[in-house]
Amino acid sequence: MLHTAGTTVLRVNATDGDILQNSLVTYFIGGGGADNFGIDSSDGDLYVSPNSRLVVDNPPTYYNITVSRCYCCA
């Protein structure tokens, strides 16, 4: 079974204790999985990228994706 591009896989969340503009968080994929996944930089939704060819296997394939957040570049 092929996963549909744009399907949200999960949502990551980070917070910053500052206020107003200084409290904004930007997300990005810092390593692994960037060929098959993308992330919404503002809300943390990790989704299947449009060029992905993910196939559901039995047993399943696992991906180790590093999602990072930037408190300074929002």
VOTORDREN-648543 format. One line per 8 residues: number of its first residue (from 1); their letters; for each residue x, y, z of N, C-alpha, C, CB. Coordinates in steps of 0.001 Angstrom, whole numbers. Each point is the difference from the previous one (the first is absolute). Glycine has a CB too. Example, Ala and Ser with C-alpha at 12.3 -4.5 7.8 and 13.67 -1.06 7.14 Angstrom:
REM VOTORDREN-648543
1 = as = 13190/-5690/7800/-890/1190/0/900/1200/0/-1892/-1173/1246 ~ 1542/2223/-1966/820/1190/60/-770/1090/730/1184/-628/-2145
END
This chain:
REM VOTORDREN-648543
1 = mlhtagtt = 849/-1175/0/-849/1175/0/895/1237/0/-1861/-1239/1225 ~ 1573/2183/-2083/762/1230/-117/-662/1080/848/772/-635/-2326 ~ 34/1403/3068/-548/1109/786/-226/1200/-904/1171/-828/2077 ~ -2250/1550/-1834/-345/1165/-801/813/1209/418/-2297/-905/-304 ~ 2837/1604/-671/757/1225/284/-879/984/739/1419/-349/-2038 ~ -837/1025/3002/-728/991/786/-653/-555/1249/-383/1187/-2091 ~ 348/-2509/2241/-599/-611/1184/818/366/1230/-909/-1906/-1386 ~ 252/2470/2411/684/329/1245/268/-1275/770/-1096/2264/80
9 = vlrvnatd = 2336/-2434/346/423/-1186/731/-114/246/1498/1557/-635/-1874 ~ -1084/1796/2312/-84/377/1408/279/1475/143/703/-2295/712 ~ -931/2825/480/301/1402/281/972/56/1166/-2269/756/-852 ~ 3352/-5/657/946/229/1088/-315/1361/612/1804/-1430/-1118 ~ -1376/1604/2366/-312/1237/692/1169/415/879/-2444/-568/-43 ~ 2794/1832/-32/1012/579/886/-515/1356/439/1920/-1235/-1147 ~ -1528/1662/2323/-412/1310/489/1220/784/456/-2237/-921/695 ~ 2063/2214/-678/1042/909/463/-628/891/1058/1240/-44/-2243
17 = gdilqnsl = -580/222/3353/-539/765/1120/-22/1495/-208/796/-1790/1417 ~ -218/2286/-2507/-34/1434/-267/-1401/433/-397/2403/-62/-702 ~ -2572/1342/434/-1309/523/-385/63/648/-1381/-566/367/2422 ~ -597/-213/-3018/-185/640/-1304/920/-578/-1074/-683/2070/1194 ~ 1345/-1234/-1957/832/-444/-1120/1099/-963/446/-477/2166/-1140 ~ 1017/-1970/2330/1083/-847/491/-456/-1406/376/1100/2052/813 ~ -2404/-2276/-749/-491/-1328/373/-294/-885/-1206/-953/1017/2045 ~ 1112/-495/-3254/-284/-784/-1203/1029/-1110/-182/-1051/2016/-1055
25 = vtyfiggg = 566/-3174/600/847/-1165/-230/-140/-395/-1462/-242/-794/2411 ~ 1345/484/-3076/-1/-481/-1376/559/-1417/-13/271/2359/-920 ~ -943/-3278/220/409/-1404/-59/662/-293/-1337/-1872/-642/1555 ~ 2828/-288/-1542/599/-471/-1243/524/-1413/213/616/2363/-684 ~ -479/-3116/-407/560/-1352/73/1509/158/23/-1982/-1067/-1234 ~ 2579/677/2351/1427/177/194/819/-1191/-457/-538/1463/1888 ~ -81/-2575/-2165/728/-1168/-457/-916/-1181/-211/1997/823/1189 ~ -1685/-1630/-2186/-750/-1221/-285/-1404/279/-493/1341/-1141/1718
33 = gadnfgid = -1774/383/-2689/-1380/55/-457/-383/1154/-894/-472/-1130/2033 ~ 1379/2062/-2299/-354/1184/-781/-438/-343/-1423/1612/1296/1375 ~ -1207/-2445/-1897/-424/-405/-1346/-1463/-431/-31/2343/-705/-479 ~ -2842/194/1592/-1357/-525/38/-977/839/812/1002/-2211/-268 ~ -481/3140/1058/-861/778/884/310/1481/-93/-161/-1953/1530 ~ -820/2761/-1174/167/1437/124/-619/412/1320/-27/353/-2521 ~ 263/884/2932/-593/486/1239/-477/1427/-215/1490/-1504/1394 ~ -2660/1794/-856/-514/1363/-23/796/786/1032/-2349/-736/-737
41 = ssdgdlyv = 3079/1734/294/926/702/884/-690/752/1129/1515/203/-1924 ~ -2796/97/1771/-671/777/1031/-808/-831/992/-84/1820/-1634 ~ -538/-2918/1185/-832/-753/955/549/-1379/370/-1923/1212/-938 ~ 3024/-1649/308/626/-1258/383/-616/-1242/-602/586/1117/2050 ~ -1503/-976/-3017/-577/-1184/-651/1046/-663/-885/-2298/1044/49 ~ 2605/-2305/236/904/-806/-819/-873/-734/-1012/1734/-277/1890 ~ -1429/409/-3183/-857/-564/-1042/824/-753/-1040/-1641/1858/364 ~ 958/-2683/-1137/627/-740/-1100/256/992/-1135/-1163/-2199/651
49 = spnsrlvv = 2407/2274/-1119/349/971/-1042/-575/-422/-1354/2106/576/1255 ~ -2316/389/-2155/-579/-297/-1310/821/-978/-839/-993/2250/76 ~ 2316/-2283/93/853/-888/-800/261/-1343/668/1053/2018/-951 ~ -1700/-2266/2060/222/-1219/771/-530/-1234/-721/-125/1353/2085 ~ 787/-2474/-1841/-468/-1293/-502/-92/-975/1174/1044/420/-2291 ~ -1649/43/3380/-140/-853/1187/-960/-1143/-274/474/1962/1480 ~ -86/-3131/-1065/-829/-1186/-139/-153/-632/1378/769/-379/-2402 ~ -1998/-4/2748/-238/-672/1273/462/-1436/-133/-1964/1506/547
57 = dnpptyyn = 2921/-1890/269/564/-1339/-38/-510/-834/1166/2034/896/-1146 ~ -1895/-2182/1029/-287/-902/1099/1182/-943/110/-2530/166/-323 ~ 3460/-16/1242/-22/944/1123/241/1433/-470/812/-1823/1514 ~ -1218/2798/-695/98/1399/-402/1430/509/-103/-2183/340/1066 ~ 2365/680/-1890/1262/720/-108/-35/1141/1000/280/-617/-2457 ~ 826/834/3148/75/1080/976/925/1085/-515/-442/-1606/1881 ~ 104/2848/-1570/806/1150/-376/421/728/1257/-1192/215/-2210 ~ 2448/149/2285/518/785/1103/156/1427/-508/1203/-2006/1048
65 = itvsrcyc = -2119/2884/-627/-33/1371/-490/306/934/1160/-1683/-594/-1803 ~ 2600/1499/1576/312/1005/1011/-712/1290/-368/2249/-1065/489 ~ -3172/1487/386/-689/1265/-185/605/973/984/-2153/-1111/-784 ~ 2609/2225/275/605/1019/847/-896/1233/20/2321/-872/-515 ~ -2085/1704/1501/-761/1241/79/993/1138/136/-2008/-1155/1058 ~ 1616/2272/-1607/857/1173/76/-800/1093/690/1295/-637/-2113 ~ -794/1104/3225/-658/1062/735/379/1378/-527/-43/-1480/1992 ~ 1056/1521/-2837/546/1302/-396/-369/424/-1409/1851/-448/1531
73 = ca = -2388/-446/-2326/-181/352/-1402/-1455/-5/-428/2230/-937/-437 ~ -3135/1087/1357/-1434/-13/-348/-396/1248/-764/-464/-1371/2026
END
